[in-house]
Amino acid sequence: MSDAVTEWAFATGWRLVKRLPARVAFGAFDQAADVLWRRRGAGVLQFERNQARIHPDFSPDQLRELSRRGMRSYLRYWCEAFRLPTMSPDEVNRTFDLERKELMDVCVASGTGAVMVVNHAGNWDLAGAWGCLRYGGLTTVAERLKPEGLFEQFVEYRESVGMNIVPLGDPDAIRRLARALKEGQIVPLLGDRDISRNGVIVDFFGEPASLPAGPAVLGMLTGAPVMPVTLWYEGRRATGYVHDAIPVPTEGTKAEKIQVMTQQVARAFEDGLRDHSVDWHMMQPVWIADLDPSRRRT
């Protein structure tokens, strides 16, 4: 029953929210964000714990105000996501832009493709739609959600804006992503949460955290540049910044090279989050100290 209700709620959101006037839709989502924030659920509390690592000098009141704004940013993402399939190409280009996008342009023009390591911030779906318009499509991975019907809705939604979706856990995933890179495509991968439980331990804002190894592995396997991208909102626009490519180390074992590259991803995320942490929609544990004991590694 719970799965059916969840699936129905998302289907209803995609069907109805895009038909509302923008002011009405965004106003309603702001109100919903405030209600969720006042309830002080697990996600809000984890958001504040995550933010405390980025802003160790913030008082509890400052962190709580940050989480209020963060919930509004998160619900803004969902409102935009529900409305995205109806947006025209001109509207997508007016609503999103990327600083230093010329670095990506060069990768596509030269045929090397690029692994873009993105954080859960701003509007990564809008960034993907913008990338599809600019580069003729892209290939990415989607977490396999429950219920299955909800996952299928997400795949259909992202494919509707031009993305080629590889399900997380697909035994052929690495080969499919590598093929896309060999074809000169952009492959964006979310790189700030270790869903697979096989991530790399890095120093992140002074504490050990687990980040996914996939971007570094793909870069080493294909020779495609690995570029972190940090995202945020700036007024009415969603935006982001392309960081410098991370080189593959010339020395060390494969595991050591992956660790070095993933640590550099963490450093790029730190640079982006210091000024834009309110738009980091991370309401799950990232740092080892917050993980379930069964997931902790020594």
JOSULUR-V850002 format. One record per residue. PSI is psi as a letter, one per 30 degrees, with the letter a starting at -180 (NA if undefined). D_FIRST is the distance of its C-alpha to the first C-alpha in whole Angstrom. Layout:
((PSI	D_FIRST) (PSI	D_FIRST))
This chain:
((e	0) (e	4) (e	5) (e	5) (e	6) (e	9) (e	10) (e	10) (e	12) (e	15) (e	15) (e	16) (e	18) (e	20) (e	21) (e	22) (e	23) (f	26) (f	27) (l	28) (k	32) (e	32) (e	33) (e	30) (e	27) (e	29) (e	30) (e	26) (e	25) (e	28) (e	27) (e	23) (e	25) (e	27) (e	24) (e	23) (e	26) (f	27) (f	24) (h	25) (l	22) (e	22) (e	23) (e	26) (e	27) (e	27) (e	29) (e	31) (e	32) (e	32) (e	35) (f	37) (e	38) (e	39) (i	41) (f	42) (f	44) (k	42) (l	41) (e	38) (e	39) (e	39) (e	36) (e	34) (e	35) (e	35) (e	31) (e	31) (e	32) (e	30) (e	27) (e	29) (e	30) (e	26) (f	25) (e	28) (e	27) (e	23) (e	25) (e	27) (e	25) (f	23) (f	27) (e	28) (f	28) (f	30) (k	33) (l	36) (e	38) (e	41) (e	38) (e	36) (f	40) (f	41) (f	38) (k	38) (l	41) (k	42) (k	45) (h	47) (f	45) (f	48) (e	48) (e	45) (e	47) (e	49) (e	47) (e	46) (e	49) (f	51) (g	48) (f	47) (a	44) (k	42) (j	39) (j	38) (j	36) (k	34) (l	33) (i	29) (l	31) (b	32) (j	30) (f	30) (e	29) (e	31) (e	34) (e	33) (e	33) (e	36) (e	37) (e	36) (e	39) (e	41) (g	41) (g	40) (l	37) (l	35) (k	33) (l	31) (k	28) (k	24) (k	22) (j	19) (l	16) (k	13) (l	11) (e	13) (e	13) (e	14) (e	17) (e	18) (e	18) (e	20) (e	22) (e	23) (e	23) (e	26) (f	28) (f	28) (g	30) (g	32) (k	31) (j	31) (k	28) (j	28) (k	25) (k	25) (f	26) (k	27) (f	30) (g	33) (e	32) (e	35) (e	37) (e	35) (e	36) (e	39) (e	40) (e	39) (e	41) (f	44) (g	43) (g	44) (l	40) (k	39) (j	36) (k	34) (k	32) (k	31) (g	33) (g	32) (k	29) (i	29) (e	26) (f	27) (g	29) (h	32) (a	34) (k	37) (k	38) (l	40) (k	42) (j	40) (h	41) (g	43) (l	40) (k	39) (l	36) (j	34) (l	34) (k	33) (f	36) (e	35) (e	37) (e	40) (e	40) (e	40) (e	43) (e	45) (e	44) (f	44) (g	47) (k	45) (k	45) (j	42) (j	42) (k	40) (k	39) (k	38) (l	36) (l	36) (k	36) (j	40) (b	39) (f	38) (k	38) (k	36) (a	39) (l	39) (k	42) (j	43) (l	44) (l	47) (k	47) (j	46) (l	49) (k	48) (k	51) (f	54) (l	54) (l	52) (l	49) (e	46) (e	44) (e	46) (e	46) (e	43) (e	43) (e	46) (e	44) (e	40) (e	42) (e	44) (e	40) (e	40) (e	43) (e	42) (e	39) (e	41) (e	43) (e	41) (f	39) (e	42) (f	42) (h	38) (f	36) (f	34) (g	33) (j	31) (h	28) (j	27) (g	25) (l	25) (k	28) (e	30) (k	33) (e	34) (f	34) (f	31) (l	29) (k	27) (e	30) (f	29) (f	30) (k	33) (k	36) (NA	40))
